[in-house]
Amino acid sequence: METLEQIRARLLLAYPAAQITFVTNPGPAAEHSLLIEAAHAVEIARWLRDDPALRLDYCSNATGVDWPDKTITDVTTTTEPDPAGGPAKTVEIKTTRLQPGYLEAIYHLYSIALKQGPVVIRLRTANRTDAVTLPSLTPTWRSCDFQEREIFDLYGIIFTGHPDLRRLLMWDEFKDHPMRKDYVEPDDYEWEPTAHGAVLERAKPHQSAAAAPAPKMGGTP
């Protein structure tokens, strides 16, 4: 199979206006990926599926990742003369900047027909607050259906074009998204019928308050 760099090069020839970034994985698996801008994701997905040399006809896994805001320190060096006439000194200058957070949907693609893969692609939202929409790839790979629903449920990415986007693991009335890194668990799980362990300890103050007798109103009869 072609390398990921070769696939990216052919994609850029087919879609010269698209932004396609090679993302390295520093881990032992070195499973690198292609970051594809959302505006071209649907047509590129179809190309990956239908290209005769790739025929990536199966998505084995789709998952989400939450990348919160991050403070980054940049270090630059400059040379300053020594007022005493000695040799110049090298001085480090540190500046900090805030990198806004975002959410990602990551897809692992294989070719059943040609017995090759995986090719890993990722889509990224503009932020993790009010611009969390990505195009659904379920119309291209039917196996993305429940997995995109899970990502929506746990991370909050809204997949436009999904045939049935609703919560998968949590109940419909549940608020927030439990796999977000800033998610705060409630002290008392309303739907936990048999609380135990840490959940029980957090729930005890609420149970005690509920069991306390209501204060008497008015004077003594």
BELZINOR-V787186 format. One line per field, one symbol per residue. phi: phi as a letter, one per 40 degrees, with the letter a starting at -180 (. if undefined). A space follows every 50 residues. Layout:
phi: ???
//
This chain:
phi: .cccccccccccccbccccbbcbcbccdcfccabcbcccbcccccccccc cccbfccaccabababbcdbcbbcbbbabbccdcgcccbcbcbbbbaccc cabbbbbbbbbccbfahcbbbbbbccabbbbbbbccbcccbcccdccccc cdccbgccccgccacadbbccdccbgbccccbcbcccbccbccbcagccc cccddcccccccccccbgccc
//
